[in-house]
Amino acid sequence: MTRKANTEKISVTLPLELTRQIRALVSRGEVSSFFTQALEHFLAIHRQKIALNKGFGAWGKESHPDLSTPDDSVPYIRSLRDKDNERLLRVRERRGK
């Protein structure tokens, strides 16, 4: 199936100055591709912001009193990384045998 078969033409009204800037950057046959890439990028950032907002506060003082200050996070992250490194070493040893 071609990409054209999975598309829909829509009408969008934009400020004149914005369209002038877009036309100065993008050749006539590439405008749809430009908008597709720009909107995919915008939507990815938007979804990430939504996920961050939903997850904000999940690690509150009640559930993780050991991480009550930013300085507490350094040893915690270091311990996670050390555990990951130990696991990777074990995996490499198994593969080498």
PEFENBEL-V490103 format. One record per pair of residues at least 12 apart in sequence whose C-alpha atoms are under 6 Angstrom apart, sorted by the first residue. I is the first residue (numbers start at 0). J is the second residue. Records with the same first field share a line. If there is no record, write none. Layout:
I = J ; J
This chain:
none
